[in-house]
């Protein structure tokens, strides 16, 4: 099953060894700018059609201990009310 992800721009996957397939197809992933994860996870994914080729240039190898990635993934809270 492929879902439509029009507004999704960043994907970060860590410590999800059982995640074997991303629910994307080429047309549903057009907004994705960057995908973070380990190379082992990326190489182990099961792909449909040419989705991997379409997303390969967006993949950045990293790990959850990367401080830049950790900061990026922290919830953004706006206290100005």
Rosetta blueprint (number, residue, H / E / L):
1 X L
2 X L
3 X L
4 X L
5 X L
6 X L
7 X L
8 X L
9 X L
10 X E
11 X E
12 X E
13 X L
14 X L
15 X L
16 X L
17 X L
18 X L
19 X L
20 X L
21 X E
22 X L
23 X L
24 X L
25 X L
26 X H
27 X H
28 X H
29 X H
30 X L
31 X L
32 X L
33 X L
34 X E
35 X E
36 X E
37 X E
38 X L
39 X H
40 X H
41 X H
42 X H
43 X H
44 X H
45 X L
46 X E
47 X L
48 X L
49 X L
50 X L
51 X H
52 X H
53 X H
54 X H
55 X H
56 X H
57 X H
58 X H
59 X E
60 X E
61 X E
62 X L
63 X L
64 X L
65 X L
66 X L
67 X H
68 X H
69 X H
70 X H
71 X H
72 X H
73 X H
74 X L
75 X L
76 X L
77 X L
78 X L
79 X L
80 X L
81 X L
